[in-house]
């Protein structure tokens, strides 16, 4: 009697694990590079615009309402001033007002947000004042920004300083609320209680620990505030409460050229409007790209 053994089982081979997905973030695309180049060009023009302008931006240099030509690249407006030269010179005014407004709004917003966030839950006059300031921030954000700007400018007049102050007051609540939200998250962390028990003064604790851990959202929002500042500067000029003529400023140029555009003389308003759109669009594209990279998306 013979017995047959079963054939040996085939050896089991372990399959190689799938290759991990490439998690590298994609590099900046063409749109990002184009926006960076355009924004860099705007900053160069803001620094050297009045110097490289082919004509005096505040003087009558030709016949009124002449179309673009070799002598006047952007034509002339209804008063005979060179549109291209005024657009270049206006870049410095609008960008500088926006930059200083952004810096002031961010600085004030961070200070106010820190003060409100650290004291809002306290009892007594300090807590009451902090809660009142928090409600005031809500009120300022509920009012249309242009109305707030009109009120500030009407009280203090129209010049560069008041324009910066008006726009900073309008945009400060945005930065203050971003900072306050982070302070409310950070102030309950255990390391702050440990620092207090170690005898560290409250002001030193805020400056050394709370501020560095709460200011990041406001700093990430700076480029957004810059774009809004440029639009608000032009909006106040368009409404006639900006810098007095013949100061070259995009908003007032657009308002002055709107009537000419209605009868086919488009160039007076088209050049400053294009400069405004390019600047804000480039700032917005770079802001979105930078925010996505910081948050790990995209």
Backbone bond lengths (Angstrom), bond angles and torsions (degrees), N, CA, C in turn:
res aa  C-N    CA-C-N  psi(-1)  N-CA   C-N-CA  omega(-1)  CA-C   N-CA-C  phi
1 X - - - 1.471 - - 1.521 109.77 -
2 X 1.248 114.15 123.30 1.476 119.36 -177.33 1.521 110.22 -108.49
3 X 1.279 115.87 146.65 1.491 122.12 178.75 1.520 109.42 -118.62
4 X 1.255 115.49 141.82 1.475 121.22 179.49 1.520 109.41 -108.09
5 X 1.269 116.17 129.90 1.468 121.97 178.29 1.528 109.83 -86.31
6 X 1.331 117.18 144.57 1.477 118.08 176.68 1.512 111.34 -66.36
7 X 1.314 116.59 148.08 1.463 118.90 -179.51 1.532 110.47 -63.86
8 X 1.300 116.71 148.18 1.476 119.19 -179.76 1.530 110.90 -62.57
9 X 1.333 113.07 143.57 1.488 118.34 179.56 1.515 109.75 -70.57
10 X 1.307 112.84 147.19 1.464 118.52 178.84 1.533 109.56 -66.78
11 X 1.301 117.78 141.67 1.474 119.76 -179.90 1.522 110.58 -63.39
12 X 1.318 112.23 141.35 1.470 118.64 179.18 1.520 109.22 -88.80
13 X 1.279 115.36 124.83 1.469 120.60 178.78 1.518 108.81 -109.51
14 X 1.307 114.89 131.48 1.472 119.93 179.44 1.520 109.71 -76.63
15 X 1.300 113.68 131.78 1.469 117.91 177.42 1.529 110.21 -75.50
16 X 1.297 114.61 143.10 1.467 119.31 178.61 1.528 109.34 -67.60
17 X 1.326 116.48 137.38 1.473 118.54 178.40 1.515 110.75 -63.40
18 X 1.304 115.82 148.50 1.470 117.86 179.57 1.522 111.02 -61.08
19 X 1.305 114.26 144.69 1.467 119.28 -179.66 1.518 109.48 -64.55
20 X 1.299 115.65 135.97 1.482 118.01 178.90 1.519 111.13 -61.79
21 X 1.306 113.79 144.47 1.472 118.54 179.57 1.516 110.22 -65.97
22 X 1.253 115.03 144.86 1.463 120.78 178.16 1.525 109.23 -70.95
23 X 1.300 115.16 113.04 1.455 119.77 -176.10 1.520 113.04 -99.36
24 X 1.280 116.25 11.85 1.465 117.90 178.02 1.529 110.25 -66.62
25 X 1.293 114.58 137.62 1.468 119.05 179.49 1.523 109.84 -73.01
26 X 1.285 116.70 139.84 1.467 118.39 178.93 1.517 110.95 -64.45
27 X 1.302 114.99 145.12 1.458 119.60 179.32 1.520 111.28 -72.47
28 X 1.316 116.22 169.84 1.459 119.56 179.68 1.522 111.54 -62.50
29 X 1.321 115.24 134.58 1.451 120.45 -179.21 1.515 111.95 -86.05
30 X 1.323 113.33 -172.27 1.470 118.86 -177.80 1.523 111.39 -63.11
31 X 1.341 116.83 -39.83 1.464 119.70 -179.25 1.519 112.42 -61.93
32 X 1.344 115.88 -39.19 1.465 119.20 179.24 1.518 111.22 -66.36
33 X 1.324 116.33 -44.23 1.462 119.49 178.85 1.529 111.07 -64.30
34 X 1.329 116.57 -40.95 1.461 119.50 178.87 1.523 111.01 -63.10
35 X 1.341 116.36 -41.90 1.461 119.62 178.42 1.523 111.11 -64.05
36 X 1.345 116.79 -40.00 1.466 119.62 178.97 1.523 111.61 -64.37
37 X 1.328 115.96 -41.32 1.466 119.32 178.98 1.526 110.57 -65.29
38 X 1.330 117.04 -44.40 1.454 120.42 -179.86 1.530 111.71 -63.34
39 X 1.333 116.28 -43.23 1.456 118.91 179.58 1.525 111.29 -67.29
40 X 1.327 116.55 -37.49 1.463 118.99 174.93 1.521 111.80 -63.05
41 X 1.336 116.45 -39.86 1.456 120.13 176.99 1.521 111.34 -63.39
42 X 1.335 116.40 -39.86 1.475 119.94 177.66 1.525 110.78 -62.12
43 X 1.333 117.13 -41.48 1.464 120.06 179.32 1.528 111.39 -65.89
44 X 1.337 117.17 -38.14 1.467 119.97 176.64 1.523 110.58 -63.58
45 X 1.336 116.10 -43.64 1.466 119.56 178.64 1.527 110.27 -65.26
46 X 1.337 117.40 -35.51 1.463 119.81 177.95 1.522 111.50 -63.06
47 X 1.338 116.79 -33.65 1.457 120.16 179.53 1.522 112.57 -79.28
48 X 1.332 116.75 -39.43 1.462 120.03 -171.26 1.520 113.19 -119.34
49 X 1.345 118.23 10.39 1.454 120.41 -175.66 1.514 114.89 -55.00
50 X 1.348 119.52 -53.39 1.464 118.96 -179.59 1.524 113.30 -62.70
51 X 1.334 117.41 -25.23 1.468 120.48 -179.11 1.519 110.95 -77.18
52 X 1.344 117.16 -41.27 1.461 120.24 -176.32 1.523 112.49 -89.16
53 X 1.316 118.48 -3.62 1.463 120.77 178.48 1.529 109.69 -63.39
54 X 1.330 118.14 132.64 1.476 119.65 -177.02 1.523 113.79 -69.66
55 X 1.338 118.74 -20.64 1.458 121.80 -178.84 1.530 109.45 -135.35
56 X 1.304 115.01 163.80 1.457 120.64 175.01 1.528 108.49 -65.17
57 X 1.349 118.56 120.98 1.473 119.48 -174.94 1.526 114.30 -72.85
58 X 1.314 118.39 -10.55 1.465 120.51 -178.22 1.524 112.61 -115.17
59 X 1.328 117.25 11.20 1.468 120.69 -177.06 1.525 109.99 -119.28
60 X 1.321 115.75 152.18 1.463 121.95 174.06 1.520 107.71 -76.03
61 X 1.326 117.24 120.35 1.462 121.60 -173.45 1.518 112.42 -121.75
62 X 1.324 119.09 1.55 1.447 120.32 -178.96 1.513 111.49 -169.32
63 X 1.305 114.94 -173.46 1.452 120.33 177.53 1.515 110.73 -70.48
64 X 1.308 118.83 151.14 1.473 120.34 -177.81 1.527 112.09 -68.91
65 X 1.306 114.83 146.33 1.473 124.16 170.70 1.522 112.96 54.18
66 X 1.335 116.09 44.59 1.461 119.97 175.39 1.523 109.12 -89.63
67 X 1.338 119.65 137.87 1.471 121.75 -178.86 1.529 111.06 -69.22
68 X 1.331 117.51 166.83 1.474 120.85 178.35 1.523 111.58 -56.26
69 X 1.334 114.99 139.78 1.462 120.96 -178.18 1.521 107.87 -152.80
70 X 1.331 115.45 -177.96 1.452 119.28 178.79 1.514 112.98 -65.40
71 X 1.317 117.01 -30.06 1.470 120.00 179.33 1.519 111.81 -81.48
72 X 1.331 115.70 -39.97 1.461 120.96 179.20 1.530 107.71 -123.46
73 X 1.336 116.45 99.16 1.464 121.24 -171.85 1.529 111.53 -62.33
74 X 1.300 117.88 -31.59 1.454 120.89 178.82 1.508 112.98 -108.21
75 X 1.318 117.59 13.59 1.452 120.91 -176.76 1.525 111.14 73.30
76 X 1.318 115.71 -171.88 1.462 121.90 176.89 1.525 108.88 -121.85
77 X 1.332 115.06 153.43 1.459 118.54 178.58 1.521 110.56 -85.90
78 X 1.319 116.98 -171.31 1.464 120.55 -175.02 1.519 113.36 -69.22
79 X 1.327 117.48 -11.88 1.470 120.41 176.57 1.523 112.48 -101.70
80 X 1.316 118.38 -4.58 1.458 122.14 179.45 1.517 114.33 93.42
81 X 1.330 119.05 11.10 1.467 121.25 177.18 1.517 110.31 -88.19
82 X 1.334 115.70 148.38 1.461 121.78 -175.83 1.523 110.05 -73.68
83 X 1.331 116.62 121.29 1.467 121.54 -175.18 1.527 110.95 -69.67
84 X 1.322 117.39 -41.98 1.462 120.02 -178.23 1.521 111.29 -64.05
85 X 1.310 117.25 -43.04 1.464 120.86 179.02 1.520 111.01 -64.94
86 X 1.316 117.11 -39.28 1.462 120.38 179.47 1.532 111.22 -69.26
87 X 1.329 116.93 -33.92 1.461 119.48 177.04 1.523 110.91 -66.44
88 X 1.337 116.79 -42.47 1.464 120.00 177.32 1.523 111.12 -63.18
89 X 1.325 116.99 -46.49 1.462 119.94 -179.70 1.526 111.69 -66.82
90 X 1.329 117.01 -34.31 1.455 119.98 179.00 1.517 113.34 -67.39
91 X 1.339 117.21 -22.78 1.458 120.17 177.92 1.518 110.69 -60.05
92 X 1.343 116.64 -43.97 1.461 119.30 179.92 1.522 110.85 -61.33
93 X 1.314 117.88 -44.73 1.460 121.29 -176.08 1.523 110.82 -64.59
94 X 1.327 117.05 -50.53 1.467 120.09 -176.66 1.525 111.81 -66.57
95 X 1.327 117.05 -42.34 1.459 119.62 -177.69 1.523 111.11 -69.82
96 X 1.337 117.51 -41.85 1.461 119.41 -179.85 1.530 111.40 -65.37
97 X 1.329 117.01 -42.15 1.463 119.31 176.61 1.523 110.19 -60.66
98 X 1.329 116.61 -42.49 1.463 120.18 179.96 1.525 111.86 -65.82
99 X 1.326 117.45 -40.54 1.466 120.67 -179.07 1.525 110.99 -64.72
100 X 1.329 117.02 -48.99 1.469 119.58 -179.27 1.527 111.12 -67.17
101 X 1.322 117.11 -35.27 1.465 119.85 176.60 1.521 110.69 -64.29
102 X 1.323 116.74 -41.21 1.463 120.77 179.72 1.522 111.38 -64.73
103 X 1.336 116.14 -43.86 1.468 119.60 179.00 1.525 110.91 -62.40
104 X 1.336 116.87 -46.27 1.461 120.28 -178.72 1.526 111.43 -66.61
105 X 1.336 116.94 -43.28 1.467 120.15 -179.84 1.522 111.12 -63.03
106 X 1.337 117.38 -39.29 1.460 120.41 -179.81 1.520 111.26 -69.88
107 X 1.339 116.85 -43.66 1.467 119.83 179.75 1.528 110.98 -62.33
108 X 1.329 116.81 -48.14 1.461 119.86 179.08 1.523 111.24 -64.94
109 X 1.336 116.77 -40.99 1.454 119.95 -178.74 1.518 112.48 -63.46
110 X 1.334 117.24 -39.84 1.461 120.10 179.13 1.524 110.67 -65.78
111 X 1.344 117.27 -43.27 1.469 120.45 179.54 1.522 110.82 -63.78
112 X 1.331 116.77 -47.60 1.461 120.48 -178.98 1.527 110.38 -64.84
113 X 1.335 117.09 -43.02 1.456 119.84 179.35 1.522 112.83 -62.18
114 X 1.337 116.86 -39.55 1.462 120.39 176.45 1.529 111.20 -63.47
115 X 1.342 115.54 -47.70 1.463 119.35 -177.67 1.525 111.69 -62.80
116 X 1.327 116.66 -43.60 1.461 119.94 -178.53 1.526 110.82 -69.08
117 X 1.322 117.12 -45.88 1.450 120.17 -177.06 1.516 113.47 -64.40
118 X 1.321 117.82 -35.75 1.454 120.46 -178.00 1.532 113.05 -79.66
119 X 1.334 117.77 -20.83 1.465 120.53 -173.37 1.522 114.24 -117.40
120 X 1.335 117.79 -2.51 1.456 120.61 -172.64 1.526 112.63 -64.53
121 X 1.317 117.30 -31.51 1.467 120.35 -177.08 1.526 113.21 -91.33
122 X 1.300 117.60 1.22 1.458 120.14 -178.76 1.518 110.97 -78.22
123 X 1.322 114.62 158.68 1.451 121.05 173.01 1.517 109.26 -95.64
124 X 1.333 115.01 163.01 1.445 119.16 178.13 1.512 112.82 92.42
125 X 1.328 117.35 -172.34 1.477 121.55 -175.85 1.517 113.41 -61.57
126 X 1.336 117.42 -36.84 1.464 119.68 -177.93 1.531 110.56 -64.80
127 X 1.324 117.16 -45.53 1.455 120.17 178.33 1.511 112.70 -65.47
128 X 1.349 115.84 -39.42 1.465 119.47 177.93 1.519 111.03 -62.45
129 X 1.341 116.54 -42.98 1.467 120.06 178.71 1.526 110.96 -64.31
130 X 1.325 117.55 -41.00 1.465 120.43 179.51 1.520 111.04 -63.31
131 X 1.329 117.32 -42.36 1.470 119.88 178.58 1.523 111.39 -67.37
132 X 1.333 117.46 -34.92 1.464 120.86 177.07 1.531 110.90 -65.85
133 X 1.318 116.26 -41.15 1.472 119.48 177.59 1.523 110.23 -64.83
134 X 1.332 117.97 -37.91 1.463 121.04 177.56 1.522 111.33 -61.74
135 X 1.322 117.05 -42.41 1.468 120.23 177.48 1.522 110.90 -67.88
136 X 1.336 116.83 -34.22 1.470 119.96 177.96 1.524 110.22 -65.43
137 X 1.314 117.36 -38.14 1.467 120.65 176.34 1.526 110.83 -61.79
138 X 1.328 116.20 -41.13 1.471 119.66 176.54 1.525 110.70 -61.62
139 X 1.329 116.14 -41.08 1.467 120.08 -179.29 1.517 111.43 -65.35
140 X 1.323 116.81 -42.60 1.464 120.01 -179.65 1.524 111.22 -63.95
141 X 1.327 116.62 -35.51 1.468 119.21 178.55 1.519 112.08 -74.93
142 X 1.327 117.52 -22.47 1.462 119.99 179.09 1.524 112.16 -78.92
143 X 1.347 117.16 -24.88 1.465 120.83 -179.84 1.526 108.88 -81.64
144 X 1.336 118.75 137.08 1.472 120.03 176.19 1.520 111.34 -54.81
145 X 1.325 115.00 135.56 1.461 119.94 -171.54 1.526 112.29 -63.39
146 X 1.319 117.19 -35.01 1.464 119.47 -178.56 1.525 110.33 -65.41
147 X 1.335 117.76 -36.53 1.463 120.82 178.88 1.521 110.15 -64.45
148 X 1.339 117.25 -42.59 1.460 120.04 177.18 1.527 110.39 -60.72
149 X 1.327 116.80 -43.01 1.457 120.23 177.85 1.515 112.84 -62.21
150 X 1.322 116.61 -41.73 1.459 120.07 178.40 1.530 111.43 -62.05
151 X 1.323 116.67 -40.29 1.474 119.76 -179.78 1.518 110.44 -65.79
152 X 1.335 117.64 -45.81 1.470 120.54 -178.31 1.521 111.06 -64.09
153 X 1.326 116.18 -45.01 1.463 119.66 -179.13 1.520 111.29 -66.07
154 X 1.343 118.12 -37.28 1.459 120.64 179.72 1.523 111.61 -65.75
155 X 1.329 117.62 -30.57 1.459 120.71 179.35 1.522 112.10 -77.40
156 X 1.328 117.58 -39.96 1.461 121.25 -170.04 1.525 114.14 -110.26
157 X 1.341 117.98 1.22 1.456 119.77 177.84 1.519 111.83 87.64
158 X 1.329 114.75 176.80 1.463 120.73 -176.97 1.519 110.13 -113.34
159 X 1.308 115.62 105.51 1.462 123.01 169.66 1.524 107.40 -153.64
160 X 1.313 115.88 178.85 1.460 119.04 -174.55 1.522 112.16 -61.75
161 X 1.327 116.70 -41.19 1.466 120.27 -177.87 1.529 110.99 -64.14
162 X 1.325 116.88 -45.97 1.463 119.28 -178.96 1.528 111.53 -68.35
163 X 1.313 117.09 -32.31 1.470 119.01 175.43 1.523 110.69 -63.66
164 X 1.330 116.61 -43.77 1.461 120.19 178.07 1.527 110.46 -62.53
165 X 1.334 117.11 -44.87 1.459 120.44 179.94 1.528 111.65 -63.69
166 X 1.334 116.28 -42.50 1.460 119.75 -178.43 1.522 111.21 -62.25
167 X 1.329 117.27 -46.62 1.460 120.32 -178.17 1.525 110.71 -69.40
168 X 1.348 117.18 -36.15 1.463 119.70 177.68 1.528 111.37 -64.30
169 X 1.337 116.95 -40.26 1.468 120.45 177.94 1.529 110.12 -64.29
170 X 1.322 116.99 -37.99 1.464 120.49 -179.92 1.529 111.76 -65.22
171 X 1.337 116.54 -41.72 1.463 120.78 -171.23 1.521 113.59 -95.97
172 X 1.314 117.98 -13.05 1.466 120.42 -179.65 1.525 113.52 -57.30
173 X 1.362 120.21 -41.67 1.468 118.57 -179.53 1.528 114.34 -58.47
174 X 1.327 117.98 -31.22 1.472 120.07 179.26 1.528 109.88 -62.63
175 X 1.336 116.48 -49.29 1.458 120.42 -179.91 1.524 111.49 -68.45
176 X 1.340 116.77 -35.25 1.466 119.94 179.69 1.526 111.31 -64.65
177 X 1.318 117.83 -42.07 1.461 120.53 -178.31 1.533 111.36 -71.21
178 X 1.326 117.55 -35.46 1.465 119.45 174.83 1.526 110.58 -61.93
179 X 1.335 116.38 -44.92 1.463 120.34 179.54 1.529 111.05 -66.65
180 X 1.323 117.06 -42.85 1.474 120.68 -179.92 1.524 111.15 -59.00
181 X 1.338 116.65 -42.82 1.462 119.82 -179.70 1.522 111.24 -60.14
182 X 1.318 117.33 -42.44 1.456 120.40 178.98 1.522 111.53 -69.43
183 X 1.335 117.52 -36.94 1.464 120.26 178.37 1.521 110.26 -63.00
184 X 1.330 117.41 -41.67 1.460 120.44 178.21 1.526 111.49 -61.68
185 X 1.320 116.80 -30.94 1.467 119.94 177.77 1.525 111.64 -77.52
186 X 1.333 116.84 -37.53 1.464 120.85 -172.54 1.526 112.27 -82.66
187 X 1.318 117.72 -33.28 1.474 120.21 -168.36 1.529 113.58 -64.73
188 X 1.330 118.30 -18.73 1.457 120.61 179.05 1.512 114.29 -94.75
189 X 1.334 118.38 4.94 1.463 120.50 -178.75 1.528 110.88 -67.45
190 X 1.328 114.49 152.31 1.463 119.78 -174.28 1.519 112.44 -66.44
191 X 1.322 118.51 -33.86 1.461 119.48 -176.23 1.528 111.76 -66.44
192 X 1.350 117.44 -25.73 1.457 119.23 175.81 1.529 110.73 -70.69
193 X 1.338 116.73 -39.91 1.470 119.47 175.96 1.525 110.53 -63.62
194 X 1.316 116.27 -38.22 1.468 119.07 178.16 1.520 111.16 -65.25
195 X 1.334 116.47 -39.41 1.464 119.49 178.42 1.528 111.29 -66.16
196 X 1.316 117.01 -37.20 1.470 119.80 177.36 1.529 110.35 -65.87
197 X 1.321 117.29 -43.45 1.454 120.37 179.53 1.526 111.88 -65.56
198 X 1.329 115.78 -26.06 1.466 119.37 176.67 1.520 112.27 -78.19
199 X 1.340 117.26 -2.70 1.454 120.64 176.55 1.519 114.74 92.12
200 X 1.339 117.86 14.06 1.455 120.19 -179.47 1.520 109.97 -73.79
201 X 1.340 116.39 135.51 1.456 121.86 -178.86 1.531 109.90 -65.43
202 X 1.349 115.51 147.25 1.460 120.26 -174.79 1.530 111.77 -61.75
203 X 1.335 117.09 -41.76 1.467 119.62 -179.36 1.522 110.93 -65.12
204 X 1.315 116.59 -41.96 1.467 119.69 177.47 1.524 110.29 -64.56
205 X 1.320 116.63 -38.25 1.457 120.62 178.14 1.525 111.03 -62.04
206 X 1.336 116.63 -41.78 1.467 120.21 -179.96 1.520 110.64 -64.69
207 X 1.346 116.08 -46.46 1.462 120.15 -176.54 1.525 111.37 -69.02
208 X 1.314 117.46 -38.53 1.462 120.83 -173.43 1.520 113.43 -84.71
209 X 1.341 117.01 -33.27 1.463 119.60 -172.85 1.528 113.38 -116.45
210 X 1.344 117.10 -50.27 1.458 119.89 -173.26 1.527 110.90 -71.13
211 X 1.320 117.36 -47.17 1.466 120.63 -176.76 1.533 112.55 -59.71
212 X 1.337 120.53 -51.47 1.472 118.38 -179.63 1.524 113.91 -60.60
213 X 1.335 117.20 -28.39 1.466 120.22 -177.92 1.522 113.35 -92.58
214 X 1.333 117.65 -0.72 1.466 120.75 -177.20 1.515 114.09 -120.29
215 X 1.317 117.78 -12.31 1.462 119.85 -170.96 1.527 112.76 -89.33
216 X 1.329 117.74 -12.05 1.472 119.86 -173.26 1.528 113.72 -59.73
217 X 1.356 120.79 -46.07 1.473 118.85 179.56 1.526 113.29 -59.35
218 X 1.322 116.75 -39.03 1.464 119.23 178.76 1.522 111.20 -66.11
219 X 1.321 117.46 -37.70 1.463 120.20 178.62 1.523 111.31 -69.33
220 X 1.336 117.12 -37.93 1.460 119.64 176.44 1.520 111.60 -65.36
221 X 1.323 116.65 -24.74 1.463 121.24 -177.65 1.517 113.00 -88.78
222 X 1.326 117.48 0.60 1.465 120.42 -175.21 1.524 111.65 -61.77
223 X 1.330 117.14 -42.55 1.465 118.90 -177.99 1.525 111.21 -66.73
224 X 1.340 117.24 -32.64 1.462 119.81 174.99 1.524 110.26 -65.32
225 X 1.328 116.27 -44.34 1.463 120.99 178.39 1.525 110.70 -61.94
226 X 1.320 116.98 -36.57 1.465 120.32 178.40 1.517 111.17 -62.75
227 X 1.327 117.34 -45.74 1.466 120.28 178.11 1.511 112.30 -62.46
228 X 1.347 116.89 -42.26 1.462 119.95 178.39 1.520 110.27 -64.78
229 X 1.331 117.26 -37.33 1.470 120.60 179.83 1.523 111.58 -62.35
230 X 1.324 116.76 -40.72 1.468 120.01 178.91 1.524 110.20 -63.98
231 X 1.329 116.58 -43.38 1.463 120.10 179.34 1.528 110.74 -64.37
232 X 1.326 118.02 -41.85 1.463 120.83 -179.84 1.523 111.43 -66.91
233 X 1.318 117.44 -38.74 1.462 120.03 176.61 1.521 110.74 -59.56
234 X 1.317 116.15 -45.94 1.462 119.81 178.26 1.520 111.36 -67.32
235 X 1.344 117.67 -36.19 1.462 120.51 -179.10 1.528 111.02 -65.28
236 X 1.332 117.61 -42.85 1.463 119.97 178.37 1.527 110.84 -65.38
237 X 1.332 116.49 -39.11 1.459 118.87 175.70 1.515 112.19 -65.30
238 X 1.334 116.75 -38.38 1.460 120.70 178.88 1.522 111.05 -63.71
239 X 1.335 117.64 -35.61 1.463 121.62 179.72 1.528 112.98 -79.98
240 X 1.324 117.16 -2.94 1.458 120.13 176.86 1.505 115.26 88.17
241 X 1.332 118.81 10.79 1.464 121.73 179.24 1.524 110.80 -113.40
242 X 1.323 116.81 18.14 1.451 120.99 177.67 1.518 110.84 -88.58
243 X 1.322 115.09 -152.70 1.458 120.15 -179.49 1.532 110.08 -67.12
244 X 1.331 116.61 143.50 1.471 118.92 -175.41 1.527 112.12 -69.05
245 X 1.337 118.09 149.08 1.469 121.17 176.13 1.528 109.44 -68.18
246 X 1.335 116.82 155.04 1.482 128.35 4.80 1.512 113.53 -92.22
247 X 1.328 118.27 32.52 1.464 120.60 178.79 1.525 110.06 -58.68
248 X 1.332 118.05 126.72 1.474 119.37 178.88 1.522 110.68 -72.90
249 X 1.310 116.27 114.03 1.469 121.68 -179.72 1.518 106.93 -145.55
250 X 1.330 117.04 136.98 1.461 121.51 -170.66 1.521 112.53 -58.37
251 X 1.322 117.90 -46.84 1.459 120.20 -176.24 1.507 113.22 -61.98
252 X 1.341 116.66 -46.41 1.459 119.74 179.27 1.519 111.21 -67.74
253 X 1.333 117.76 -32.91 1.467 120.31 176.67 1.527 110.76 -65.78
254 X 1.336 116.68 -41.49 1.468 119.64 178.50 1.525 110.12 -64.07
255 X 1.333 116.78 -43.21 1.462 119.77 179.59 1.520 110.75 -64.48
256 X 1.325 116.81 -40.61 1.465 120.51 -179.56 1.528 111.32 -67.42
257 X 1.344 116.31 -34.67 1.463 119.16 -177.27 1.509 114.30 -89.84
258 X 1.343 117.99 -5.27 1.467 119.75 -178.32 1.522 111.21 -63.55
259 X 1.325 116.20 -40.03 1.465 119.24 178.53 1.513 112.25 -65.76
260 X 1.334 117.28 -37.88 1.468 119.96 176.65 1.519 111.39 -66.70
261 X 1.354 116.59 -37.93 1.467 119.47 179.97 1.519 111.42 -63.37
262 X 1.328 117.71 -30.00 1.463 120.96 -179.88 1.519 112.16 -66.11
263 X 1.330 117.28 -22.92 1.469 120.55 179.53 1.525 111.30 -109.47
264 X 1.344 116.54 20.40 1.455 120.37 174.01 1.506 116.27 95.14
265 X 1.332 118.72 -3.44 1.463 121.53 179.18 1.524 108.09 -95.50
266 X 1.325 115.30 75.16 1.449 122.76 -167.50 1.512 114.97 -75.05
267 X 1.337 118.22 -22.11 1.453 121.40 -167.24 1.529 113.34 -67.59
268 X 1.336 118.22 -28.86 1.466 119.82 -177.36 1.520 111.98 -62.49
269 X 1.323 117.09 -36.50 1.459 121.01 179.81 1.526 112.62 -97.76
270 X 1.337 117.85 -23.91 1.466 120.29 -173.23 1.523 112.35 -68.46
271 X 1.323 117.85 -41.71 1.463 119.92 -175.67 1.529 112.20 -67.83
272 X 1.325 120.62 -50.07 1.476 118.17 176.04 1.524 113.13 -64.83
273 X 1.346 117.35 -34.10 1.463 119.29 177.53 1.527 110.79 -65.30
274 X 1.329 117.63 -40.53 1.468 120.53 178.03 1.523 110.66 -64.92
275 X 1.334 117.05 -40.73 1.469 119.92 178.14 1.524 111.05 -62.34
276 X 1.325 117.01 -41.42 1.458 121.31 178.57 1.526 111.15 -64.03
277 X 1.328 117.14 -46.00 1.467 121.36 -178.92 1.522 111.51 -63.90
278 X 1.326 116.96 -43.83 1.471 120.15 -178.88 1.526 110.34 -63.52
279 X 1.320 117.54 -43.78 1.466 120.69 -178.22 1.521 111.54 -63.62
280 X 1.324 116.96 -48.17 1.465 120.40 -177.74 1.530 110.67 -68.50
281 X 1.339 117.31 -40.37 1.467 120.23 -179.71 1.526 111.04 -65.12
282 X 1.330 117.55 -43.02 1.463 120.10 178.98 1.524 110.92 -63.53
283 X 1.322 116.80 -42.36 1.464 120.47 177.67 1.527 111.22 -62.84
284 X 1.334 117.08 -39.70 1.469 120.73 -179.59 1.521 111.60 -66.84
285 X 1.324 117.46 -42.35 1.464 120.72 -179.56 1.525 110.74 -63.30
286 X 1.332 116.59 -45.28 1.460 119.30 179.55 1.528 111.54 -66.14
287 X 1.329 116.42 -35.95 1.462 120.08 177.95 1.516 111.03 -62.56
288 X 1.333 117.00 -47.50 1.463 120.66 -179.77 1.523 111.42 -62.59
289 X 1.315 116.51 -42.39 1.461 120.21 -179.45 1.523 110.91 -64.19
290 X 1.343 115.97 -45.01 1.458 119.85 -178.14 1.526 111.01 -66.27
291 X 1.326 116.77 -40.31 1.459 120.56 -179.96 1.523 111.16 -64.87
292 X 1.329 117.37 -41.51 1.458 120.72 178.87 1.533 111.63 -63.68
293 X 1.312 117.09 -38.60 1.462 119.92 179.51 1.528 110.38 -69.46
294 X 1.327 117.61 -36.81 1.466 119.74 -179.35 1.518 111.69 -71.23
295 X 1.330 117.20 -32.14 1.466 120.17 -178.89 1.525 112.42 -89.34
296 X 1.341 116.96 -5.75 1.462 119.85 178.37 1.503 114.01 85.23
297 X 1.344 119.63 7.69 1.456 122.85 178.72 1.503 109.20 -95.84
298 X 1.339 115.89 162.67 1.442 120.87 171.44 1.521 113.20 72.75
